[in-house]
Amino acid sequence: MIYSRNTRLAYALGFSIILIVEIAIATYLKTGFIRANLGDFLVVIFLYCLLMTVINISVKNGLIITLLFSFLIEFLQIINLTRFFPTEYKKWAALVFGSHFSWLDILMYTLGILTIWGFEYARSSRPNSQNLQERK
């Protein structure tokens, strides 16, 4: 099934809103729960919305791809991925890829995916909904 224009627009809107929130978190908050944990929770929702905006895949595949990608980036932090970047890009690389591995980040990614799944499930359970059934 090809996504309806409204569905793609909803994902694009979610992507845009979360992008603004993530930029605000990265710009104004240097420490604390929101910076350390909420940002990781939101980033999987952000990535999922981006993926679902640009690629026509099922919700299940979107959730799996987003979670695996997030886990991959987190596990790459074990090898200190940012050390491979030139000095002038290390700050940006650390912002995008992170700088250290954390099991709490893995938990936040998982909770973010479960939240998305809950929203998608609720949306597909509404009367006259075709979203999940047709996209499987």
N, C-alpha and C positions, 0 to 999 in steps of 0.2 A: 504494500500500500504506500502511496505517496502521501506524505504529511499534508494536511490541509494548511492553507496559508495562515490561519489563525493559530494552529498548533505551533508552527515554526516561529511565528511572531511571539508567542508566549515564551518559548525557550529563549529567543533572542532578547526579549525584555528582561527575563530572569538573569541572563548572562550579563547584560548591561548594568543592571542594578547591583548585582554582586560585585562586578568589576569596580564600581564606584566605592562600594563599602570596603573592599579589599585594599584599594589604593588609600583610602582614608585610614584604615588600620595601619598599613605600612608607613604612612607619612606621619601620623600623629601619635601613635602608641609605640613606644620602644620596648616596653616590658609589660608583664601582667598576664592575667588569664585570657583576656580578649586577644591580645597579640599572639600569645603562645598556643592557645587552643581553639578559640572560636575561628580564627583565620584558617586553621587546618580543616575544621568542620565545614566552613563555607567554600573552601577551595575545591572540594570534590563536587559540590553542587554547581559551582561555577564551571568546572570542566565538563560536567555532564550536560549542562545547558548549552555550552559551546558545541559539544559533540552532536547533540540532538538537533541543533540548529543547522549544522552544515552537512550531516550525513544521515541518510535514510536507513536507519537500523531499528531493530526492536528495542523496547525498553529493557528487556533482559540483557541483551548484548551491550546496550549502552551502559548499564549499571556495571556489568562485568569488566568491560574495557576501562571504564573510569577508575574502578577500584584497583585493577591490576596496574594501570599506569601510575596511580598514586603510590601504591606499594613499591613499585619499581624505583621511582624517584626517591622514596624514603630509604630503601635498602641501598641505593647508590651512595647515600650519605655516609655509609659505613666506610667506604673507601675514600672519603673526603673529595668528592667530585670537583669541588671548587678549586682545588690545587692545580687542576689542568687548565684553568683559565688565566689569561694574562692579567697582570696586576691591576690594570685599569678597569677590568671587567669583573674582578672578584666580588665587589660589593653587590653588583647586579646579579651575578651568578648565585651568591648566597641568598639573596632575596627570592629568586625564582626557585632554586633547587633546595634551599635550606643548607644548614651548615653542620648539623649533627643528627645522628639517628636517635629516634625516641619511640618507645613502644606506645607512649601516650598519643603521639601523632598517628600511629597506626589505628589506635582506638578511635580517634577523632574522625579519621577517614571512613572507618567502618560505620560509625554513628551517622555521618553525613549521607552515606549510601543508603543506610536503613531509612533515614528520613525521606530521601528521594523516593525510595520504593514505596513508603507509606503514602506519599502524595500521589504517586502514579496509580497505586492500587485504589485509593479513594476516588480518584478522577475516573478510573475505568469502571468503578462499581456504581456510578450514578446511572439512573435510568436513561436509556437512549444513548449510552456512551459506546463508542466504537473504538476508542483509543487503544487499549492494550490487546483486545481480542484480534483486531485486524493487523496489528503491528508485530505479532508474534511470528 
